[in-house]
Amino acid sequence: MGDRRGRLDALAGILRGSEDPISGVELAERLGVSRQAIVQDIATLREEGLPIVATSRGYREERRPPSFRRSFAVCHQADQIYRELSLVVSMGGRVLDVFIDHPIYGELRGNVDVGSQEEVDRFLTLMETTGRHPLLSLSDGFHLHTVEAPSEGVLRDIEEGLRNAGFLVSF
C-alpha cells in the first residue's frame, strides 16, 4: 500500500474494528510496510486525534466509556507486583500506567493497562519472560499508578484496599 494517506486510513480502520490490541508486527504485515512505518503512522494518527494506546500486546483504539481516574502513590518491591495489581483489578479498577520521578531523567512512565486477572497474569508473564526490571527498581520501590474505575466509590475502595495491604504511601 504505497499511498500514505490510504495506509493511515486503513490502519485507523483496522484499529477501530478490533476489540483486542494488535501487534505492530501484525499491522506491518497486513499493510505491507515495516514495523517502523507503523510506529510513525501511529504517531501521526495520534497527532490527528485518534485515541490510540500502546499495550504490552499491541496497539488499540481507546473506546472506554467515561470513567474516573486517580493516581495512587505506592511503595513495595518487585515480588509484590502481582499482589498489588490483583488487588486493584479484583476491586473493579484498571491500572493504566506506572510512573516514577527519576532524579536524572525526570518522570519515567510505562503502560501497564490491566483490568482483569487474566491481563495481570499476562503482564507478569511478559515481565518474567523478558527478564526486564520494573520501574520501581529505579526508585527503591516507590512509584505511582494511574487507576481508572467506573465510580469515585470504587476508587475510594481501591485506596482503602491499597492502604490495608500496606502499599499506599501517605504524605
Secondary structure as GFF3:
##gff-version 3
##sequence-region A 1 171
A	DSSP	alpha_helix	4	16	.	.	.	ID=ss1
A	DSSP	alpha_helix	24	31	.	.	.	ID=ss2
A	DSSP	alpha_helix	35	47	.	.	.	ID=ss3
A	DSSP	beta_strand	52	55	.	.	.	ID=ss4
A	DSSP	beta_strand	58	61	.	.	.	ID=ss5
A	DSSP	beta_strand	68	75	.	.	.	ID=ss6
A	DSSP	three_ten_helix	78	80	.	.	.	ID=ss7
A	DSSP	alpha_helix	81	90	.	.	.	ID=ss8
A	DSSP	beta_strand	94	102	.	.	.	ID=ss9
A	DSSP	beta_strand	106	114	.	.	.	ID=ss10
A	DSSP	alpha_helix	117	130	.	.	.	ID=ss11
A	DSSP	three_ten_helix	135	138	.	.	.	ID=ss12
A	DSSP	beta_strand	142	149	.	.	.	ID=ss13
A	DSSP	alpha_helix	152	164	.	.	.	ID=ss14
###
